[in-house]
Amino acid sequence: MTTTQSPSAEHALLRDTVRELLTRYAPDHEVARWDAEQAFPAELGLCGLSFDERHGGAGPDYHALCLVVEELARVSGALTWAYLSTVSVAARAIANFGTDEQRNALLPRVADGSLRVSIALTEPDAGSDLAALSTTAEADGDELIINGQKVFTTGADSAGYLMTLVRTSVGRDLRTALTFVLVQPSTPGVAVRPLPKMAGQSLHTCEVFFDAVRMPASAVLGPVGGAAAILFAALDGERVATAAMGLGIASGALDKAAAYAVQRRQFGTPIAEMQAIAHLLADMAIDVDTARLLTERAADLLQHGVPCARESAIAKVAATEIGTRCANRGMQILGGYSYMVEYGMERYWRESKLYEIAAGTNQILRDHIARDVRKRTSGSGAAS
């Protein structure tokens, strides 16, 4: 489909290459098989786009990262989430806050696709409210002893490391209370249980239990008590990447719906020429361009090191809700065939809703955006 901006020649080549590879190796029937068999491809490529060349990376290039995420989201939510957690969050954190030993040991393996990292943040009673986090890590000589439970930890049973958020001091001051620890799932005391879910079954979402898990001090990522700074530094990038996921769903749904509507004939004419269907396609096209512009704006600010909490939140909210709308419209256009796995539209419909919830729920992000609106209004001297 026609885009709102022409990517650079390098980015256009990257997009075309990734799409060709995914068309060849991840067609709809193959992705459906992965979900049915709950089987995940062993390695991912193009994982060095968020850190620099000295550690085996190729970036950071946030425009390229968004292009790859968009193409993955057109194909499989499971592929996208495995890629996003490793590249957009963990690799950036290790590159920016890890020790030389951690960088040298882990980042080259991330870059060549042989290592995935799962992010263990959410707990049964601590989602958006990180101050309620209860998984603890207590010092014992040169070791930390971890006890607690995580939930919604994507790919925990197939990742090489769990980037685990723990509490290392009491109190609700997030600036000093929380720490990240890199834990291998095979460590004694770690138990992982996959959770049944609606979509993306080929990459399990898991509960993780920590029972007196002993980790050396060298496993701490960043300073003790410094996890909040690491987490907040990653938020804008994660939100922009999640916006690209919504864009991928929307773009893929539009392409599938348009191709079907041009081919499908009823009452002697292609349904694409019927006003009811034509308007659905037009609305999808408007939405796709909107999501692309907002995502590209936020990615450009990230690329130039400009603070973009507001822009990344707007892009994430808009693009993920656009993904849901386009998937729903695509289902309507395909009619009864939309329910058939071989057509791929039902996968978009099942996967799209998660993007509105993950990486900060859209309700929480609306709070952030509204707070910024109030701040800007008060600063301008306008009436409250």
C-alpha positions in Angstrom: 0.0 0.0 0.0 1.1 3.6 -0.5 2.7 5.2 2.6 2.7 8.7 3.7 6.4 9.1 3.5 9.0 7.5 1.4 11.7 5.7 3.5 15.3 6.1 2.7 16.7 3.7 0.1 18.5 1.8 2.9 15.3 1.5 5.0 13.2 0.6 1.9 15.7 -2.2 1.1 15.5 -3.4 4.7 11.7 -3.4 4.7 11.5 -5.2 1.4 14.1 -7.8 2.5 12.4 -8.5 5.8 9.0 -8.8 4.0 10.4 -11.1 1.4 12.0 -13.3 4.1 8.8 -13.4 6.2 6.7 -14.2 3.1 8.9 -17.1 2.3 9.5 -18.5 5.8 6.4 -17.4 7.8 3.3 -17.6 5.6 -0.1 -17.7 7.2 -0.3 -21.5 7.3 3.1 -21.8 8.9 2.3 -19.2 11.6 -0.9 -21.1 12.2 1.0 -24.3 12.6 3.4 -22.7 15.1 0.4 -21.6 17.2 -1.3 -25.0 17.0 1.8 -26.9 17.9 3.0 -24.1 20.4 6.3 -24.2 18.6 8.6 -21.2 18.3 11.4 -20.7 15.8 14.8 -21.1 17.5 16.4 -17.8 16.4 15.6 -14.3 15.3 17.6 -12.0 13.1 18.1 -8.3 12.9 18.5 -8.0 16.6 21.3 -5.4 16.7 19.3 -2.4 15.8 19.2 -0.8 19.3 22.9 -0.7 20.2 26.1 0.2 18.5 28.7 -1.6 16.4 31.3 -2.1 19.1 29.0 -4.7 20.8 28.0 -6.4 17.5 25.0 -4.1 16.8 24.1 -2.1 13.8 22.5 1.0 15.4 20.8 2.4 17.2 18.4 3.0 14.3 14.9 3.5 15.6 13.4 4.0 12.1 14.9 0.6 11.1 13.7 -1.0 14.3 10.1 0.2 13.7 10.2 -1.1 10.1 11.2 -4.5 11.3 8.6 -4.5 14.1 5.9 -3.5 11.7 6.8 -6.3 9.3 6.9 -8.9 12.1 3.5 -7.7 13.4 2.0 -8.2 10.0 3.1 -11.9 10.3 3.0 -13.0 13.9 2.5 -11.4 17.3 4.7 -14.2 18.9 7.6 -13.2 16.7 7.1 -9.6 17.4 7.0 -9.9 21.2 10.1 -12.1 21.3 11.9 -9.5 19.2 10.6 -6.5 21.1 11.4 -7.7 24.6 15.0 -8.6 23.6 15.8 -5.7 21.3 13.8 -2.7 22.4 14.1 -3.2 26.2 16.8 -5.7 27.3 19.5 -5.0 24.7 19.2 -1.2 25.2 19.4 -1.7 29.0 22.4 -3.9 28.8 24.2 -1.6 26.3 23.5 1.5 28.3 23.7 0.3 31.9 25.5 -3.1 31.9 29.0 -3.8 32.9 31.7 -4.5 30.3 31.5 -8.2 31.1 27.7 -8.2 30.6 27.9 -6.3 27.3 30.7 -8.5 25.9 29.0 -11.7 27.0 25.4 -11.0 26.0 25.1 -8.3 23.3 27.0 -10.2 20.5 24.6 -13.2 21.1 21.6 -10.8 21.0 22.9 -9.3 17.7 23.3 -12.7 16.0 19.9 -13.9 17.1 21.1 -16.7 19.3 20.0 -15.1 22.7 16.6 -13.9 23.7 15.9 -12.1 26.9 12.5 -12.1 28.6 11.4 -9.2 30.8 10.0 -10.2 34.2 8.2 -7.1 35.5 4.5 -7.7 36.2 3.3 -9.5 39.4 -0.2 -10.7 40.4 -0.7 -7.5 42.5 1.7 -5.1 40.7 1.1 -4.1 37.1 1.0 -0.4 36.5 1.7 0.3 40.2 5.4 -0.7 40.4 5.5 0.6 44.0 3.4 -2.5 45.0 6.1 -4.8 43.7 6.8 -7.6 46.2 9.4 -9.9 44.6 12.5 -9.3 46.8 16.3 -9.7 46.6 18.1 -9.8 49.9 21.8 -9.5 50.2 23.7 -12.5 51.6 27.4 -11.8 51.4 28.3 -11.6 47.7 25.0 -13.0 46.6 21.3 -12.0 46.3 18.5 -14.3 47.4 15.4 -13.8 45.3 11.9 -14.7 46.4 8.6 -13.9 44.7 6.5 -14.4 41.7 6.1 -12.8 38.2 3.2 -13.1 35.8 2.7 -12.3 32.1 6.4 -12.9 31.4 6.5 -13.5 27.7 8.8 -16.3 26.5 10.2 -17.0 29.9 10.4 -20.8 29.2 12.5 -20.3 26.0 14.6 -17.3 26.8 18.2 -17.4 27.8 17.8 -14.8 30.6 15.1 -13.2 32.6 15.6 -9.4 33.1 13.9 -9.5 36.5 12.7 -6.5 38.5 13.1 -7.0 42.2 12.7 -5.0 45.4 16.0 -4.4 47.2 14.7 -1.9 49.8 11.5 -1.1 51.5 9.3 1.9 50.7 7.5 3.3 47.7 10.4 5.5 46.4 10.9 4.0 43.0 14.2 5.9 42.6 16.0 3.8 45.1 13.9 0.7 45.9 14.1 -1.5 42.7 16.9 -3.4 41.0 17.2 -5.4 37.8 18.9 -8.9 38.0 19.7 -11.0 35.0 18.5 -14.5 35.9 18.8 -17.7 33.8 15.6 -19.7 33.9 17.7 -22.9 34.6 18.9 -21.5 37.9 17.9 -23.7 40.9 14.8 -22.3 42.6 13.3 -20.8 39.4 10.1 -22.4 38.2 8.3 -21.4 35.0 4.7 -22.2 34.1 3.2 -21.4 30.7 -0.3 -19.7 30.8 -3.0 -20.6 28.3 -4.0 -17.5 26.3 -6.0 -16.2 23.3 -3.3 -15.5 20.8 0.4 -16.0 20.0 0.5 -19.5 21.5 3.8 -20.3 19.8 5.5 -18.0 22.3 4.3 -18.8 25.8 3.4 -16.2 28.3 4.4 -17.5 31.7 4.3 -17.3 35.5 7.7 -17.4 37.0 8.3 -18.4 40.6 11.5 -17.6 42.6 12.2 -19.7 45.7 15.4 -18.7 47.4 17.1 -18.2 44.1 20.8 -17.3 44.7 22.4 -15.0 42.2 25.9 -13.5 42.3 26.3 -9.7 42.6 27.7 -9.8 39.0 24.1 -10.6 37.8 22.8 -7.2 38.8 22.1 -4.9 35.8 23.0 -1.4 36.6 23.4 -0.1 40.2 21.5 -1.6 43.1 18.4 0.5 43.5 18.7 1.9 40.0 16.1 -0.1 38.1 13.7 2.8 37.8 16.2 4.9 35.8 16.8 1.9 33.5 13.1 1.2 33.1 12.1 4.8 32.4 14.9 5.2 29.9 13.4 2.2 28.0 9.8 3.3 28.1 9.7 5.7 25.2 11.5 3.2 22.9 9.2 0.4 24.0 6.1 2.5 23.4 7.3 3.6 19.9 8.0 -0.1 19.0 4.5 -1.1 20.3 3.0 1.6 18.1 4.8 0.0 15.2 3.2 -3.3 16.2 -0.2 -1.6 16.0 0.8 -0.2 12.6 1.8 -3.6 11.4 -1.5 -5.1 12.3 -3.4 -2.2 10.7 -1.3 -2.3 7.5 -1.5 -6.1 7.2 -5.3 -6.1 7.8 -5.7 -3.4 5.1 -3.7 -5.3 2.6 -5.6 -8.6 3.2 -9.0 -6.9 3.2 -8.3 -4.9 0.0 -7.0 -8.0 -1.8 -10.0 -10.0 -0.8 -12.5 -7.2 -1.6 -11.1 -6.7 -5.1 -11.3 -10.5 -5.8 -14.6 -11.3 -4.1 -17.7 -10.7 -6.3 -21.3 -10.5 -5.2 -24.3 -9.4 -7.3 -22.0 -9.4 -10.3 -19.4 -6.9 -9.1 -16.3 -6.8 -6.8 -17.4 -6.0 -3.3 -14.6 -3.3 -3.2 -16.9 -1.3 -5.5 -19.8 -1.4 -3.1 -20.0 1.8 -1.0 -20.3 0.0 2.4 -17.0 -1.9 1.7 -15.3 0.9 0.0 -15.8 3.2 3.0 -14.4 0.6 5.3 -11.3 0.3 3.2 -11.0 4.1 3.0 -11.3 4.4 6.8 -8.6 1.7 7.2 -6.3 3.6 4.8 -6.8 6.9 6.7 -6.0 5.0 10.0 -2.9 3.4 8.6 -1.5 6.7 7.4 -2.3 8.3 10.8 -0.5 5.5 12.7 2.5 5.7 10.4 2.9 9.4 10.8 2.6 9.3 14.5 5.0 6.4 14.8 7.6 7.9 12.5 7.4 11.3 14.4 8.2 9.6 17.7 10.9 7.4 16.2 12.6 10.4 14.7 12.6 12.2 18.0 14.1 9.0 19.6 16.7 8.8 16.9 17.8 12.4 17.6 17.9 12.0 21.4 15.0 14.4 21.9 12.7 13.7 24.9 9.5 12.3 23.6 7.4 10.9 26.4 4.3 12.7 25.1 4.8 11.8 21.5 5.6 8.2 22.2 2.5 7.8 24.4 0.3 9.4 21.7 1.8 7.2 19.0 1.3 4.1 21.2 -2.3 4.8 22.1 -3.3 5.9 18.6 -1.5 3.2 16.6 -2.6 0.3 18.8 -6.2 1.3 18.8 -6.0 1.8 15.0 -4.7 -1.8 14.8 -7.7 -3.1 16.7 -10.1 -1.0 14.5 -8.5 -2.2 11.3 -8.5 -5.8 12.4 -12.2 -5.5 13.2 -13.0 -3.9 9.9 -11.0 -6.5 8.1 -13.1 -9.2 9.8 -16.3 -7.5 8.6 -15.0 -7.2 5.0 -14.0 -10.9 4.8 -17.3 -12.0 6.3 -17.5 -15.7 7.1 -14.0 -16.2 5.6 -12.5 -13.9 8.4 -13.1 -16.8 10.8 -11.0 -19.2 8.8 -7.4 -19.6 10.0 -6.0 -19.9 6.5 -7.0 -16.3 5.7 -5.0 -14.8 8.6 -7.5 -12.1 9.5 -8.7 -13.8 12.6 -5.1 -13.8 13.9 -4.9 -10.0 13.6 -8.2 -9.7 15.4 -7.0 -11.9 18.3 -3.6 -10.4 18.6 -4.5 -6.7 18.3 -6.1 -6.2 21.6 -3.0 -7.1 23.6 -1.1 -4.1 22.1 -3.6 -1.7 23.8 -2.7 -3.3 27.2 1.0 -4.0 27.0 3.8 -1.4 27.3 1.6 0.7 29.5 -2.2 0.4 29.2 -3.8 3.0 27.0 -5.7 4.3 30.0 -2.5 4.9 32.0 -0.9 6.6 28.9 -4.0 8.8 28.5 -3.4 10.0 32.1 0.2 10.9 31.2 -0.9 12.7 28.0 -3.6 14.6 29.9 -1.1 15.6 32.6 1.2 17.0 29.9 -1.8 18.9 28.5 -2.5 20.5 31.9 1.2 21.3 32.4 1.5 23.0 29.0 -1.8 24.9 29.6 -0.7 26.1 33.0 2.7 27.1 31.7 1.2 29.1 28.9 -0.8 31.2 31.3 -4.2 30.1 29.8 -7.2 29.8 32.1 -7.6 26.5 33.9 
